[in-house]
Amino acid sequence: MGGSGTLISVYPDELTFLFELEKPCYCNLKVVNNSEHHVAFKVKTTSPRKYFVRPNASIVQPWDSCTITITLQAQKEYPPDMQCKDKFLIQSTKVAASTDMDEIPPDTFNKETDKVIEEMKLRVVYTLPSGGGSDDSSVSSLGSRSFKAASDDLMMLKNASIEEIQTIQRVKEERDNMLQQNQQMQRELDVLRRRRSRKGDAGFSLTFAAFAGLIGVLVGLLMSLIFSSPPVDA
């Protein structure tokens, strides 16, 4: 179930929700247009009251993609054995380039017409947060998500042209150069701060020495005046 069709591809091929009681759960679904046509899609589910889908219908331009956010409403109890029987259905069909994605005709996905409508079914999987289930299942779920993310990256690189790959490499090189320049400027600023600190300390020492010397001279003059004064006759 799920995967790739003639018009669109859907990633991942199953909807995985990190299930927590009395908290909404989220899952993103990516729809990729594999054709040179404008493709409209619509998302349906067997449990519409449990899930909030945005957008639940839209149009994807040729070779473009769209991200769907599916929200599982907060649940008050765990499902039996953490098994979910809910299903999602994604319908897709070609539409005219002038079709407004905010006003898709209601008969767009009507099977009674002659148009070709592709359908993909996705199942729903519930997983527990870390510590709420077995370590093996958590590791397996994490590994599965990592593998799917890597597969998406490989798919993007596979579909990218040579010019796009060169552009990505050039942007990375410019980013690295900017980071190096930033680090060099930071080192130079640190050197300037240390120099200013040393100059400030030296200036303070000279000022303090001059002030102490002045006080010593004044004290010496005062003492000499006291001891040099003639005695007063009785």
C-alpha positions as CSV (number, residue, x, y, z in Angstrom):
1,M,0.0,0.0,0.0
2,G,1.2,3.5,-0.7
3,G,4.4,4.2,-2.6
4,S,4.5,5.5,-6.2
5,G,2.0,5.8,-9.0
6,T,1.9,7.1,-12.5
7,L,1.0,10.6,-11.4
8,I,2.2,11.0,-7.8
9,S,4.5,9.4,-5.2
10,V,3.7,9.5,-1.5
11,Y,6.3,9.5,1.3
12,P,6.3,7.7,3.7
13,D,4.2,4.7,2.7
14,E,2.5,4.5,6.1
15,L,1.4,7.1,8.6
16,T,3.2,6.8,11.9
17,F,2.0,8.7,14.9
18,L,3.8,9.0,18.2
19,F,0.8,8.2,20.4
20,E,0.3,10.0,23.7
21,L,-2.9,10.1,25.8
22,E,-4.8,13.4,25.8
23,K,-2.4,15.0,23.4
24,P,-2.7,15.6,19.6
25,C,-0.2,13.7,17.5
26,Y,1.1,14.8,14.1
27,C,2.4,13.2,10.9
28,N,3.6,14.8,7.7
29,L,2.9,13.3,4.3
30,K,4.8,14.4,1.2
31,V,3.0,14.2,-2.2
32,V,5.4,14.4,-5.2
33,N,4.1,15.0,-8.8
34,N,5.9,12.6,-11.1
35,S,4.4,14.0,-14.3
36,E,4.5,17.0,-16.6
37,H,0.8,17.7,-15.8
38,H,-1.0,19.6,-13.1
39,V,-2.3,16.9,-10.7
40,A,-5.1,17.4,-8.2
41,F,-5.2,15.2,-5.1
42,K,-7.7,14.5,-2.3
43,V,-7.2,12.8,1.0
44,K,-9.9,10.6,2.6
45,T,-9.9,8.5,5.8
46,T,-12.1,5.9,7.3
47,S,-12.2,7.9,10.6
48,P,-12.7,11.5,9.6
49,R,-13.6,12.5,13.2
50,K,-10.3,11.4,14.6
51,Y,-8.0,13.2,12.1
52,F,-7.5,16.7,10.9
53,V,-5.9,16.9,7.4
54,R,-4.5,20.1,5.9
55,P,-4.6,20.5,3.1
56,N,-7.1,17.7,2.4
57,A,-7.2,18.6,-1.3
58,S,-4.9,20.7,-3.5
59,I,-3.1,20.8,-6.9
60,V,0.6,20.0,-7.4
61,Q,2.4,21.6,-10.3
62,P,4.5,19.5,-12.7
63,W,7.5,17.9,-10.9
64,D,6.7,19.8,-7.7
65,S,5.7,18.5,-4.3
66,C,3.3,19.3,-1.5
67,T,3.4,18.5,2.3
68,I,0.3,17.4,4.1
69,T,0.0,17.7,7.9
70,I,-2.3,15.1,9.5
71,T,-3.3,15.6,13.1
72,L,-4.6,12.8,15.3
73,Q,-7.0,14.4,17.7
74,A,-6.2,13.9,21.5
75,Q,-7.4,10.4,22.5
76,K,-8.6,9.4,26.0
77,E,-7.5,5.8,25.9
78,Y,-5.1,3.5,24.2
79,P,-6.3,1.3,21.4
80,P,-6.3,-2.4,22.0
81,D,-2.7,-3.7,21.7
82,M,-1.8,-0.4,20.2
83,Q,-3.2,-1.6,16.9
84,C,-4.9,0.8,14.6
85,K,-7.3,-0.2,11.8
86,D,-7.7,3.3,10.3
87,K,-6.9,3.8,6.7
88,F,-6.2,6.7,4.4
89,L,-7.0,7.0,0.7
90,I,-5.3,9.5,-1.6
91,Q,-6.9,10.1,-5.0
92,S,-5.1,11.9,-7.8
93,T,-6.0,12.9,-11.3
94,K,-4.8,15.3,-14.0
95,V,-6.4,18.8,-14.2
96,A,-6.1,21.8,-16.4
97,A,-3.3,24.2,-15.6
98,S,-5.9,27.0,-15.1
99,T,-7.6,25.1,-12.3
100,D,-7.7,27.1,-9.0
101,M,-6.3,25.0,-6.2
102,D,-8.7,26.7,-3.8
103,E,-11.7,26.0,-5.9
104,I,-11.3,22.5,-7.2
105,P,-14.5,21.4,-9.0
106,P,-16.6,19.0,-6.9
107,D,-16.7,16.4,-9.7
108,T,-12.9,16.3,-10.1
109,F,-12.7,12.9,-8.4
110,N,-15.9,11.5,-9.7
111,K,-15.3,8.0,-11.0
112,E,-18.3,8.2,-13.3
113,T,-16.5,10.4,-15.7
114,D,-14.0,9.2,-18.3
115,K,-11.0,10.7,-16.5
116,V,-8.3,8.4,-14.9
117,I,-8.2,8.6,-11.1
118,E,-5.4,6.9,-9.3
119,E,-5.8,5.7,-5.7
120,M,-3.3,4.9,-3.0
121,K,-4.1,3.4,0.4
122,L,-2.0,4.1,3.5
123,R,-2.3,2.4,6.8
124,V,-1.9,4.0,10.2
125,V,0.7,2.9,12.8
126,Y,0.8,4.0,16.4
127,T,4.1,4.1,18.3
128,L,4.8,4.9,22.0
129,P,7.2,7.6,23.2
130,S,10.7,6.6,24.5
131,G,10.2,4.6,27.7
132,G,6.6,3.8,26.8
133,G,7.3,0.7,24.8
134,S,10.1,-1.8,24.2
135,D,13.5,-0.6,23.2
136,D,13.5,-2.8,20.2
137,S,10.4,-1.2,18.8
138,S,11.7,2.3,19.4
139,V,15.0,1.5,17.7
140,S,13.2,-0.1,14.8
141,S,10.9,2.9,14.4
142,L,13.8,5.3,14.5
143,G,15.8,3.2,12.0
144,S,12.8,3.1,9.7
145,R,12.3,6.9,9.8
146,S,16.1,7.4,9.2
147,F,16.0,5.0,6.3
148,K,13.0,6.8,4.8
149,A,14.7,10.2,5.2
150,A,17.8,8.9,3.5
151,S,15.7,7.5,0.7
152,D,14.0,10.9,0.2
153,D,17.4,12.6,0.0
154,L,18.6,10.0,-2.6
155,M,15.4,10.5,-4.6
156,M,15.9,14.3,-4.6
157,L,19.6,13.9,-5.8
158,K,18.5,11.4,-8.4
159,N,15.9,13.9,-9.8
160,A,18.2,16.9,-9.6
161,S,20.0,18.1,-12.7
162,I,23.8,18.6,-13.0
163,E,23.3,22.4,-12.8
164,E,21.3,22.0,-9.6
165,I,23.9,19.8,-8.0
166,Q,26.7,22.2,-9.0
167,T,24.6,25.1,-7.5
168,I,24.2,23.1,-4.2
169,Q,28.0,22.5,-4.1
170,R,28.7,26.1,-4.8
171,V,26.4,27.3,-2.0
172,K,28.0,24.8,0.4
173,E,31.5,26.2,-0.5
174,E,30.3,29.8,0.0
175,R,28.8,28.8,3.3
176,D,32.1,27.2,4.5
177,N,34.1,30.3,3.4
178,M,31.7,32.5,5.3
179,L,32.1,30.4,8.4
180,Q,35.9,30.5,8.1
181,Q,35.8,34.3,7.7
182,N,33.5,34.6,10.7
183,Q,35.9,32.5,12.8
184,Q,38.9,34.6,11.7
185,M,37.1,37.8,12.6
186,Q,36.2,36.3,16.0
187,R,39.9,35.5,16.6
188,E,41.0,39.0,15.6
189,L,38.3,40.5,17.9
190,D,39.6,38.4,20.8
191,V,43.2,39.6,20.2
192,L,42.0,43.3,20.1
193,R,40.1,42.8,23.4
194,R,43.2,41.3,25.1
195,R,45.4,44.2,23.8
196,R,42.9,46.7,25.1
197,S,42.7,44.9,28.4
198,R,46.5,45.0,28.8
199,K,46.6,48.7,27.9
200,G,43.9,49.5,30.4
201,D,45.8,47.7,33.1
202,A,49.0,49.5,32.3
203,G,47.3,52.9,32.4
204,F,45.6,52.1,35.7
205,S,49.0,51.1,37.2
206,L,50.7,54.4,36.1
207,T,47.8,56.5,37.4
208,F,47.8,54.7,40.7
209,A,51.6,55.1,41.1
210,A,51.4,58.8,40.4
211,F,48.6,59.3,42.8
212,A,50.4,57.3,45.5
213,G,53.6,59.4,44.9
214,L,51.6,62.6,45.3
215,I,50.1,61.5,48.5
216,G,53.6,60.5,49.8
217,V,55.0,64.0,48.9
218,L,52.1,65.7,50.7
219,V,52.5,63.5,53.8
220,G,56.2,64.2,53.8
221,L,55.7,68.0,53.6
222,L,53.1,67.9,56.4
223,M,55.5,65.9,58.7
224,S,58.4,68.2,58.0
225,L,56.2,71.2,58.9
226,I,55.1,69.6,62.1
227,F,58.6,68.7,63.3
228,S,60.3,71.9,62.1
229,S,57.9,74.3,64.0
230,P,59.6,76.2,66.9
231,P,58.4,75.5,70.5
232,V,56.0,78.0,72.0
233,D,57.3,79.9,75.2
234,A,55.2,79.4,78.3
